[in-house]
Amino acid sequence: MINIVKRYLEKSNYTYQKDDFESYFLSHPNYPSVFAITDSLDSLSIPNVAIKVPKEQFVELPESFLAIVNQDMVLVQKRDSYVKIEFENGKKRKLSFNEFLTDWDQVVIAVEPNEVIDIKKDRFTVKGIGYSLPVLVLILLSLIYNDYNAGSMMLLATSLVGLIAGVLILQEKFGYANAMVSKICAITPKTSCNSVITSDYGKKGIPFSDLPFLFFGISVMAIAIQPKDSAIIVGFLSVFSLPILLYSVWIQKVELKRWCVLCLAVSFIVVVQVLIFGLETESFPAVFSIQFFEFLFSVFFFTSTWLLVKPVFEAKSSSDKEVLQAIKFKRNYALFNFLTKDVPSKRGFNQLEGLFFGNKNADVKLTVIISPSCGHCHTVFAEAFNLVTKFPERVFLNVLFNINTENNDNPYKVVVEQLMAIHNSFPEKTVEAVSDWHIRNMELDQWRAKWASNIVDMKTSHQIRQQYNWSQKNGFNYTPVKIINGRMFPEGYEITDLKYFLNDFSEEREAVGSGRLAQA
């Protein structure tokens, strides 16, 4: 399901949000489901809709959309006289309109295409170039300073291809699969690289998933250092590895009943090396004159390096899985709601009017009580303001201040007074003024020179005093304080986590409204 949605996002010009979608989707409490898809898209501010459409209105649907066909989610692309559908495994089919309408269950998921197209293309990262550069330099130097015959040259080339396949297998194992490779691995319902690579078979001793990387890595290094002798050793080892290949094929066919395309590619490369070795034997030096030092050095160096580096990848992979599970647990709205607490005394809360942003009728009403001298308050305000900027119709933000107006020794009192005065008299300047202080962290003297020219009237002073007194009545002798829909924001959560629960808040409000109507 996830791959087909990611391909749809890419087609709709949301390429650089695919990874974020995957993270949100996999960690969603309702994964896998249509709701998990739409909720994850909502969290990314990607306009979307999931509806059931009458078949008569099929012609009115957009050119591309996601649909459920025979209980499978597919990517649909309408053409003039037919429909092309693409499945999760990458398989494509052309159907007539009547054929599609017969199998379609009328459910549609569509996103609004992104008009801001990012012209950047996927490319090798600096890190990827850093990993491959030593290998390329070694091979280049070897080609310059060593003599190669046809056999050793072909074995070097096939070993290099095998090394790439070995790296891709490890990526599948550690959860960093390449999108193109994943598509190839799922080319048919009976192919699945991940299920074979991560199976319990071959985990004793050196795991089967490590063998291609080690074998071809050692082969490339050894041949590059000493082509003639190392090539013949690699050829012999390829012959001796044939039983292992047969065992691997047997496991895939009989035990797992799944085929690993990458594993089969490795087997094919080894068979090719056996054929090269057999056909080019005459060009190799005499078997009994082989020098093993270079090959043994490559075995020791490459294996030792891998044994040192492997735990780092394993720890990172394990950590990523734990984080994903933690996010999934954290995104449970029932848990979030359970952890909220009552405000000690809500009396007078609705009369507190600070700096407000967003939609006053929104389902999510967030209140933050901050102080201009509080460093953590800068972060809280920035997170809250970013949330309401991202979801202006779904979130309402009320910024209150906890500062004693009678304390004239507090140099930061002027910031609160001027912000409130600006908001009351020149609301269009509020965002710039508060951002200068809490986001851009402007120095006090600089901020005062720019903004401290407004008259603070009695109403403003009274409101600031009212906010301070209410905070003291509730024992809020600290800042920041976060209140969500009239309840204390739960510990362990950040304001940024609210984006996960926007739909839950809306559903809760609708349920409460329906309940009141029923009682009436």
ZAPA-649684 format. One record per residue (C-alpha): z, y, x; residue number from 1. Coordinates in Angstrom, 1 decimal. Example, Ala and Ser with C-alpha at 12.3 -4.5 7.8 and 13.67 -1.06 7.14 Angstrom:
! ZAPA-649684
GUMI/7.8/-4.5/12.3/1
GUMI/7.1/-1.1/13.7/2
This chain:
! ZAPA-649684
GUMI/0.0/0.0/0.0/1
GUMI/0.9/2.4/2.7/2
GUMI/-2.3/2.2/4.7/3
GUMI/-4.5/3.0/1.7/4
GUMI/-2.4/6.0/0.8/5
GUMI/-2.6/7.2/4.4/6
GUMI/-6.4/6.9/4.3/7
GUMI/-6.5/8.9/1.1/8
GUMI/-4.4/11.6/2.7/9
GUMI/-6.7/11.7/5.6/10
GUMI/-9.7/12.0/3.3/11
GUMI/-8.0/14.8/1.5/12
GUMI/-7.4/16.7/4.8/13
GUMI/-3.7/15.9/5.2/14
GUMI/-4.2/14.0/8.4/15
GUMI/-1.3/15.4/10.2/16
GUMI/1.2/14.6/7.4/17
GUMI/0.4/10.9/7.4/18
GUMI/3.2/9.9/9.7/19
GUMI/5.7/12.0/7.8/20
GUMI/4.6/10.4/4.6/21
GUMI/5.0/6.9/6.2/22
GUMI/8.6/7.8/7.2/23
GUMI/9.5/9.2/3.7/24
GUMI/7.8/6.3/1.9/25
GUMI/9.4/3.5/3.9/26
GUMI/12.8/5.0/3.6/27
GUMI/12.6/5.7/-0.1/28
GUMI/15.1/3.8/-2.2/29
GUMI/12.4/2.7/-4.6/30
GUMI/10.0/1.5/-1.9/31
GUMI/7.4/0.1/-2.6/32
GUMI/6.5/1.8/-5.9/33
GUMI/4.2/4.4/-7.4/34
GUMI/7.3/6.6/-7.8/35
GUMI/8.1/6.2/-4.1/36
GUMI/4.6/7.5/-3.3/37
GUMI/4.7/10.5/-5.6/38
GUMI/8.3/11.4/-4.6/39
GUMI/7.3/11.2/-0.9/40
GUMI/4.3/13.4/-1.5/41
GUMI/6.6/15.9/-3.3/42
GUMI/8.9/16.0/-0.3/43
GUMI/5.9/17.0/1.8/44
GUMI/4.9/19.7/-0.7/45
GUMI/1.6/17.9/-1.3/46
GUMI/0.5/18.7/-4.9/47
GUMI/0.0/15.4/-6.6/48
GUMI/-0.1/13.7/-10.0/49
GUMI/0.4/10.1/-11.3/50
GUMI/-0.8/9.6/-14.8/51
GUMI/-2.4/7.1/-17.1/52
GUMI/-5.8/8.2/-18.1/53
GUMI/-7.9/7.0/-21.1/54
GUMI/-11.0/5.2/-19.9/55
GUMI/-13.1/7.7/-21.8/56
GUMI/-12.0/10.4/-19.5/57
GUMI/-13.0/8.5/-16.3/58
GUMI/-16.0/10.8/-15.7/59
GUMI/-13.6/13.8/-15.5/60
GUMI/-11.6/12.4/-12.7/61
GUMI/-12.0/13.8/-9.1/62
GUMI/-14.4/12.3/-6.7/63
GUMI/-11.6/10.4/-4.8/64
GUMI/-8.3/9.1/-6.1/65
GUMI/-5.9/6.1/-5.9/66
GUMI/-5.9/3.6/-8.7/67
GUMI/-4.5/0.2/-9.7/68
GUMI/-7.2/-2.4/-10.0/69
GUMI/-6.2/-6.0/-10.7/70
GUMI/-2.6/-5.1/-9.6/71
GUMI/-3.9/-3.9/-6.2/72
GUMI/-3.7/-0.2/-5.2/73
GUMI/-7.2/0.9/-4.1/74
GUMI/-8.9/4.1/-2.9/75
GUMI/-11.6/5.0/-5.4/76
GUMI/-14.7/7.0/-4.5/77
GUMI/-17.0/7.9/-7.4/78
GUMI/-20.7/8.0/-6.8/79
GUMI/-23.6/8.9/-9.2/80
GUMI/-24.2/5.4/-10.4/81
GUMI/-21.4/3.3/-9.0/82
GUMI/-17.8/3.2/-7.7/83
GUMI/-16.8/2.3/-4.2/84
GUMI/-13.3/0.9/-3.9/85
GUMI/-11.4/0.3/-0.6/86
GUMI/-8.4/-2.2/-0.4/87
GUMI/-5.3/-2.1/1.7/88
GUMI/-6.9/-4.5/4.2/89
GUMI/-9.9/-2.2/4.7/90
GUMI/-12.2/-4.4/2.7/91
GUMI/-14.7/-2.4/0.5/92
GUMI/-16.5/-3.2/-2.7/93
GUMI/-19.2/-1.5/-4.8/94
GUMI/-18.7/-1.8/-8.5/95
GUMI/-20.7/-0.5/-11.5/96
GUMI/-18.8/1.8/-13.8/97
GUMI/-18.4/-0.9/-16.4/98
GUMI/-17.0/-3.4/-13.8/99
GUMI/-14.5/-0.9/-12.6/100
GUMI/-13.4/0.2/-16.0/101
GUMI/-12.8/-3.5/-17.0/102
GUMI/-10.4/-4.2/-14.1/103
GUMI/-8.8/-0.7/-13.9/104
GUMI/-5.4/-0.4/-15.6/105
GUMI/-5.9/3.4/-16.1/106
GUMI/-3.2/4.5/-13.7/107
GUMI/-4.3/7.3/-11.3/108
GUMI/-2.6/8.9/-8.4/109
GUMI/-4.4/12.1/-7.2/110
GUMI/-3.6/14.8/-4.7/111
GUMI/-5.0/18.3/-4.5/112
GUMI/-7.4/18.4/-1.4/113
GUMI/-6.1/20.6/1.4/114
GUMI/-8.3/23.6/1.7/115
GUMI/-6.9/24.4/5.2/116
GUMI/-8.7/21.8/7.3/117
GUMI/-7.2/21.1/10.7/118
GUMI/-10.1/20.8/13.0/119
GUMI/-8.0/19.0/15.6/120
GUMI/-9.0/15.3/16.2/121
GUMI/-6.9/12.4/17.3/122
GUMI/-7.0/12.2/21.0/123
GUMI/-5.2/10.5/23.9/124
GUMI/-1.8/12.0/24.4/125
GUMI/-0.6/13.2/27.7/126
GUMI/1.8/10.4/27.8/127
GUMI/-1.0/7.8/27.1/128
GUMI/-3.0/9.3/29.9/129
GUMI/0.0/9.1/32.2/130
GUMI/0.4/5.4/31.5/131
GUMI/-3.3/4.6/32.1/132
GUMI/-3.9/6.9/35.1/133
GUMI/-2.2/4.6/37.8/134
GUMI/-4.3/1.7/36.6/135
GUMI/-7.5/3.7/36.8/136
GUMI/-6.7/5.1/40.2/137
GUMI/-5.9/1.6/41.5/138
GUMI/-9.2/0.2/40.2/139
GUMI/-11.2/3.1/41.6/140
GUMI/-9.6/2.8/45.0/141
GUMI/-10.2/-1.0/44.9/142
GUMI/-13.9/-0.5/44.1/143
GUMI/-14.3/1.9/47.0/144
GUMI/-12.5/0.0/49.7/145
GUMI/-12.8/-3.7/48.7/146
GUMI/-15.8/-6.0/48.5/147
GUMI/-16.5/-7.6/45.1/148
GUMI/-18.8/-10.5/44.3/149
GUMI/-20.1/-11.1/40.7/150
GUMI/-17.3/-13.4/39.8/151
GUMI/-14.4/-11.2/40.9/152
GUMI/-16.0/-8.2/39.3/153
GUMI/-16.3/-9.9/35.9/154
GUMI/-12.8/-11.3/36.1/155
GUMI/-11.5/-7.8/36.8/156
GUMI/-13.4/-6.4/33.9/157
GUMI/-12.2/-9.1/31.5/158
GUMI/-8.7/-8.8/32.7/159
GUMI/-8.8/-5.1/32.1/160
GUMI/-9.9/-5.7/28.5/161
GUMI/-7.2/-8.4/28.1/162
GUMI/-4.6/-5.9/29.4/163
GUMI/-5.6/-3.4/26.7/164
GUMI/-5.3/-6.2/24.1/165
GUMI/-1.9/-7.1/25.5/166
GUMI/-0.8/-3.4/25.2/167
GUMI/-1.9/-3.4/21.5/168
GUMI/0.0/-6.6/20.8/169
GUMI/3.2/-5.0/22.3/170
GUMI/2.6/-1.9/20.1/171
GUMI/2.5/-4.2/17.0/172
GUMI/5.6/-5.9/18.2/173
GUMI/7.6/-2.7/18.7/174
GUMI/6.3/-0.9/15.6/175
GUMI/3.9/1.6/17.2/176
GUMI/0.7/0.0/15.8/177
GUMI/-2.6/1.9/16.2/178
GUMI/-4.0/2.8/12.8/179
GUMI/-7.5/1.4/13.7/180
GUMI/-6.1/-1.8/15.1/181
GUMI/-3.9/-2.3/12.0/182
GUMI/-7.0/-1.9/9.8/183
GUMI/-8.8/-4.6/11.9/184
GUMI/-5.7/-6.9/11.8/185
GUMI/-5.7/-6.7/8.0/186
GUMI/-9.4/-7.3/7.6/187
GUMI/-8.8/-10.3/5.3/188
GUMI/-5.9/-11.5/3.2/189
GUMI/-5.3/-14.3/5.8/190
GUMI/-5.1/-12.0/8.8/191
GUMI/-1.9/-10.3/9.9/192
GUMI/-1.2/-9.5/13.5/193
GUMI/2.3/-8.3/12.8/194
GUMI/3.5/-11.5/11.0/195
GUMI/2.2/-13.7/13.8/196
GUMI/3.4/-11.5/16.7/197
GUMI/6.9/-11.0/15.2/198
GUMI/7.3/-14.7/14.1/199
GUMI/10.1/-16.9/15.5/200
GUMI/7.6/-19.1/17.3/201
GUMI/7.3/-18.6/21.0/202
GUMI/10.4/-16.5/21.4/203
GUMI/12.2/-18.8/23.8/204
GUMI/11.8/-17.9/27.4/205
GUMI/9.0/-15.4/27.9/206
GUMI/7.9/-14.5/24.4/207
GUMI/4.2/-15.2/23.5/208
GUMI/3.8/-11.5/22.7/209
GUMI/4.6/-10.6/26.3/210
GUMI/2.4/-13.2/27.9/211
GUMI/-1.0/-11.4/27.5/212
GUMI/0.4/-8.2/28.9/213
GUMI/2.0/-9.9/31.9/214
GUMI/-0.9/-12.3/32.6/215
GUMI/-3.7/-9.7/32.4/216
GUMI/-1.5/-6.9/34.0/217
GUMI/-0.8/-9.2/37.0/218
GUMI/-4.5/-10.2/37.1/219
GUMI/-5.7/-6.6/37.2/220
GUMI/-3.2/-5.6/39.9/221
GUMI/-3.8/-8.7/42.1/222
GUMI/-7.6/-8.5/41.9/223
GUMI/-7.6/-4.8/42.6/224
GUMI/-5.5/-5.4/45.7/225
GUMI/-7.4/-8.5/47.0/226
GUMI/-10.4/-9.3/44.9/227
GUMI/-11.7/-12.6/46.4/228
GUMI/-8.6/-14.7/46.7/229
GUMI/-6.8/-13.3/43.6/230
GUMI/-9.9/-13.8/41.5/231
GUMI/-9.9/-17.5/42.2/232
GUMI/-6.2/-17.8/41.4/233
GUMI/-6.8/-16.0/38.1/234
GUMI/-9.6/-18.4/37.3/235
GUMI/-7.4/-21.4/37.9/236
GUMI/-4.6/-19.9/35.8/237
GUMI/-7.1/-19.3/33.0/238
GUMI/-8.0/-23.0/33.0/239
GUMI/-4.4/-24.1/33.0/240
GUMI/-3.6/-21.7/30.1/241
GUMI/-6.0/-23.4/27.7/242
GUMI/-3.3/-25.7/26.3/243
GUMI/-1.2/-22.6/25.5/244
GUMI/-4.1/-21.1/23.7/245
GUMI/-4.6/-24.3/21.7/246
GUMI/-0.9/-24.2/20.8/247
GUMI/-1.2/-20.6/19.7/248
GUMI/-4.2/-21.4/17.5/249
GUMI/-2.3/-24.4/16.0/250
GUMI/0.7/-22.2/15.1/251
GUMI/-1.5/-19.6/13.4/252
GUMI/-3.5/-22.2/11.4/253
GUMI/-0.9/-24.8/10.5/254
GUMI/2.6/-23.2/10.7/255
GUMI/2.1/-19.5/9.8/256
GUMI/-1.2/-19.9/7.9/257
GUMI/-2.1/-16.4/9.2/258
GUMI/-4.5/-15.3/11.8/259
GUMI/-3.7/-12.7/14.5/260
GUMI/-7.0/-10.9/15.4/261
GUMI/-5.5/-9.6/18.6/262
GUMI/-4.2/-13.1/19.6/263
GUMI/-7.6/-14.6/18.9/264
GUMI/-9.2/-11.8/21.0/265
GUMI/-6.9/-12.7/23.9/266
GUMI/-7.9/-16.4/23.5/267
GUMI/-11.5/-15.5/23.6/268
GUMI/-11.1/-13.4/26.7/269
GUMI/-9.3/-16.3/28.5/270
GUMI/-12.1/-18.7/27.5/271
GUMI/-14.7/-16.2/28.9/272
GUMI/-12.7/-16.1/32.1/273
GUMI/-12.8/-19.9/32.3/274
GUMI/-16.5/-19.9/31.9/275
GUMI/-16.9/-17.1/34.5/276
GUMI/-14.7/-19.1/36.9/277
GUMI/-16.8/-22.3/36.3/278
GUMI/-20.2/-20.6/36.7/279
GUMI/-19.2/-18.5/39.7/280
GUMI/-17.2/-21.1/41.6/281
GUMI/-19.7/-21.3/44.4/282
GUMI/-19.3/-17.6/45.1/283
GUMI/-15.6/-17.9/45.7/284
GUMI/-14.1/-18.7/49.1/285
GUMI/-12.9/-22.2/49.9/286
GUMI/-9.9/-23.1/47.7/287
GUMI/-7.8/-24.2/50.7/288
GUMI/-8.2/-20.9/52.5/289
GUMI/-6.7/-18.8/49.7/290
GUMI/-4.0/-16.3/50.6/291
GUMI/-1.3/-16.0/47.9/292
GUMI/0.7/-13.1/49.2/293
GUMI/-1.1/-10.3/47.2/294
GUMI/-1.0/-12.3/44.0/295
GUMI/2.7/-13.2/44.4/296
GUMI/3.5/-9.6/45.2/297
GUMI/1.7/-8.5/42.0/298
GUMI/3.6/-11.1/40.0/299
GUMI/7.0/-9.9/41.4/300
GUMI/6.2/-6.2/41.1/301
GUMI/4.6/-6.3/37.6/302
GUMI/7.1/-8.7/36.1/303
GUMI/10.1/-6.9/37.6/304
GUMI/8.8/-3.5/36.3/305
GUMI/8.3/-5.0/32.8/306
GUMI/11.7/-6.5/32.7/307
GUMI/13.2/-3.1/33.6/308
GUMI/11.2/-1.2/31.0/309
GUMI/11.2/-3.7/28.2/310
GUMI/14.8/-3.1/27.1/311
GUMI/14.0/0.6/26.7/312
GUMI/11.2/-0.1/24.2/313
GUMI/13.4/-2.7/22.4/314
GUMI/16.3/-0.2/22.1/315
GUMI/13.9/2.5/20.8/316
GUMI/12.4/0.1/18.3/317
GUMI/15.8/-1.1/17.1/318
GUMI/17.0/2.5/16.9/319
GUMI/14.0/3.6/14.8/320
GUMI/14.6/0.7/12.4/321
GUMI/18.3/1.6/12.1/322
GUMI/17.4/5.3/11.5/323
GUMI/14.9/4.2/8.8/324
GUMI/17.6/2.1/7.1/325
GUMI/20.1/5.0/7.4/326
GUMI/17.7/7.4/5.8/327
GUMI/16.9/5.0/3.1/328
GUMI/20.7/4.6/2.4/329
GUMI/21.1/8.4/2.6/330
GUMI/18.3/9.1/0.1/331
GUMI/20.1/7.2/-2.7/332
GUMI/20.7/10.0/-5.2/333
GUMI/23.6/8.0/-6.9/334
GUMI/25.4/8.1/-3.6/335
GUMI/24.7/11.7/-3.0/336
GUMI/25.9/12.6/-6.5/337
GUMI/29.0/10.4/-6.1/338
GUMI/30.0/12.2/-2.8/339
GUMI/29.8/15.7/-4.4/340
GUMI/33.2/17.2/-5.4/341
GUMI/34.4/19.6/-7.9/342
GUMI/34.9/23.2/-6.9/343
GUMI/38.7/23.8/-7.0/344
GUMI/38.3/26.8/-9.4/345
GUMI/34.9/27.6/-10.9/346
GUMI/36.3/30.5/-12.9/347
GUMI/34.3/33.7/-12.0/348
GUMI/31.6/31.7/-10.1/349
GUMI/28.8/32.7/-12.4/350
GUMI/29.6/36.4/-11.9/351
GUMI/29.0/36.2/-8.2/352
GUMI/25.7/37.9/-7.4/353
GUMI/24.6/37.8/-3.8/354
GUMI/21.1/37.7/-2.2/355
GUMI/19.1/35.5/-4.5/356
GUMI/15.7/33.8/-3.9/357
GUMI/13.5/31.5/-5.8/358
GUMI/13.4/30.6/-9.5/359
GUMI/16.6/31.3/-11.5/360
GUMI/15.7/28.6/-14.0/361
GUMI/15.1/26.0/-11.3/362
GUMI/16.8/22.6/-11.6/363
GUMI/18.3/22.9/-8.1/364
GUMI/20.7/25.8/-7.8/365
GUMI/22.0/26.1/-4.2/366
GUMI/24.8/28.6/-3.3/367
GUMI/25.8/29.2/0.3/368
GUMI/28.8/31.3/1.3/369
GUMI/28.3/32.6/4.8/370
GUMI/29.6/35.2/7.3/371
GUMI/27.5/37.5/9.5/372
GUMI/29.6/36.6/12.5/373
GUMI/29.3/32.8/12.0/374
GUMI/26.9/31.0/14.3/375
GUMI/26.6/27.9/12.1/376
GUMI/25.8/30.2/9.2/377
GUMI/22.5/31.2/10.9/378
GUMI/21.4/27.6/10.7/379
GUMI/22.6/27.0/7.2/380
GUMI/20.8/30.1/5.9/381
GUMI/17.6/29.2/7.8/382
GUMI/17.6/25.7/6.3/383
GUMI/18.3/27.0/2.8/384
GUMI/15.7/29.8/3.0/385
GUMI/13.1/27.4/4.3/386
GUMI/13.8/25.0/1.4/387
GUMI/13.4/27.7/-1.2/388
GUMI/10.3/29.0/0.6/389
GUMI/8.8/25.5/0.4/390
GUMI/9.8/24.9/-3.2/391
GUMI/10.0/28.4/-4.8/392
GUMI/9.7/27.1/-8.4/393
GUMI/12.1/24.2/-8.0/394
GUMI/15.0/25.8/-6.0/395
GUMI/17.2/28.8/-6.6/396
GUMI/19.2/30.1/-3.7/397
GUMI/22.2/32.5/-4.0/398
GUMI/23.6/33.8/-0.7/399
GUMI/27.2/35.0/-1.0/400
GUMI/29.4/36.5/1.7/401
GUMI/33.0/35.8/2.7/402
GUMI/34.2/38.9/4.4/403
GUMI/37.2/41.2/3.8/404
GUMI/35.9/44.6/2.9/405
GUMI/39.4/46.1/3.7/406
GUMI/39.2/45.1/7.3/407
GUMI/37.5/48.1/8.9/408
GUMI/37.9/46.6/12.4/409
GUMI/35.3/44.0/11.6/410
GUMI/32.1/45.3/13.2/411
GUMI/30.0/42.9/11.1/412
GUMI/31.1/44.3/7.8/413
GUMI/28.2/46.8/7.9/414
GUMI/25.7/43.9/7.9/415
GUMI/27.0/42.5/4.6/416
GUMI/27.3/45.9/3.0/417
GUMI/23.8/47.0/4.0/418
GUMI/22.2/43.6/3.0/419
GUMI/23.7/43.9/-0.4/420
GUMI/22.7/47.5/-0.8/421
GUMI/19.1/46.7/0.3/422
GUMI/19.0/43.8/-2.1/423
GUMI/20.1/46.0/-5.0/424
GUMI/18.0/49.1/-4.2/425
GUMI/15.0/47.7/-2.3/426
GUMI/14.7/43.9/-3.1/427
GUMI/11.3/43.7/-1.5/428
GUMI/12.9/44.4/1.9/429
GUMI/15.6/41.8/1.5/430
GUMI/13.8/38.9/3.2/431
GUMI/12.9/41.0/6.3/432
GUMI/16.4/42.4/6.6/433
GUMI/18.3/39.1/6.2/434
GUMI/15.8/37.3/8.4/435
GUMI/16.3/39.9/11.2/436
GUMI/19.9/38.9/11.3/437
GUMI/20.2/35.3/10.4/438
GUMI/16.9/33.9/11.6/439
GUMI/15.7/36.2/14.4/440
GUMI/19.3/36.8/15.5/441
GUMI/18.8/40.5/16.2/442
GUMI/21.6/42.3/18.1/443
GUMI/24.1/44.2/16.0/444
GUMI/23.2/47.7/17.4/445
GUMI/19.5/47.0/17.0/446
GUMI/19.9/45.7/13.5/447
GUMI/22.0/48.7/12.5/448
GUMI/19.5/51.1/13.9/449
GUMI/16.8/49.5/11.8/450
GUMI/18.6/48.9/8.5/451
GUMI/22.0/50.7/8.3/452
GUMI/20.8/53.8/6.4/453
GUMI/21.5/52.8/2.8/454
GUMI/24.2/54.1/0.6/455
GUMI/26.8/51.5/-0.4/456
GUMI/27.8/52.2/-4.0/457
GUMI/30.9/51.1/-5.8/458
GUMI/29.1/48.3/-7.6/459
GUMI/28.0/46.8/-4.2/460
GUMI/31.5/47.1/-2.7/461
GUMI/33.0/45.6/-5.8/462
GUMI/30.7/42.6/-5.7/463
GUMI/31.4/41.9/-2.0/464
GUMI/35.2/42.1/-2.7/465
GUMI/34.7/39.8/-5.7/466
GUMI/33.0/37.2/-3.5/467
GUMI/35.7/37.4/-0.9/468
GUMI/38.5/37.1/-3.5/469
GUMI/36.8/34.1/-5.2/470
GUMI/36.5/32.4/-1.8/471
GUMI/40.2/33.0/-1.0/472
GUMI/41.2/31.7/-4.4/473
GUMI/39.4/28.4/-3.6/474
GUMI/40.8/28.2/-0.2/475
GUMI/37.5/28.8/1.6/476
GUMI/38.9/30.3/4.7/477
GUMI/35.9/29.2/6.6/478
GUMI/32.1/29.5/6.5/479
GUMI/29.6/28.2/5.8/480
GUMI/30.4/26.7/2.3/481
GUMI/27.6/25.0/0.4/482
GUMI/27.6/24.5/-3.4/483
GUMI/24.9/22.5/-5.2/484
GUMI/24.6/22.9/-9.0/485
GUMI/28.2/24.0/-9.3/486
GUMI/29.7/21.2/-7.1/487
GUMI/30.7/21.0/-3.5/488
GUMI/27.9/19.9/-1.2/489
GUMI/28.8/16.4/0.2/490
GUMI/29.7/16.0/3.8/491
GUMI/27.3/14.0/5.9/492
GUMI/24.3/15.6/4.3/493
GUMI/22.3/18.6/5.4/494
GUMI/20.5/21.2/3.2/495
GUMI/17.2/19.7/4.5/496
GUMI/18.1/16.5/2.7/497
GUMI/17.8/18.2/-0.7/498
GUMI/14.0/17.8/-0.6/499
GUMI/14.6/14.0/-1.2/500
GUMI/16.4/14.6/-4.5/501
GUMI/14.3/17.3/-6.2/502
GUMI/12.9/14.9/-8.7/503
GUMI/16.3/13.3/-9.3/504
GUMI/17.8/16.8/-10.1/505
GUMI/15.0/17.4/-12.6/506
GUMI/15.4/14.0/-14.3/507
GUMI/19.2/14.6/-14.5/508
GUMI/18.7/18.0/-16.1/509
GUMI/16.2/16.5/-18.6/510
GUMI/18.6/13.7/-19.4/511
GUMI/21.5/16.2/-20.0/512
GUMI/19.2/18.3/-22.2/513
GUMI/18.0/15.3/-24.2/514
GUMI/21.6/14.2/-24.7/515
GUMI/22.7/17.6/-26.1/516
GUMI/19.7/17.6/-28.5/517
GUMI/20.7/14.1/-29.7/518
GUMI/24.3/15.2/-30.3/519
GUMI/23.0/18.2/-32.2/520
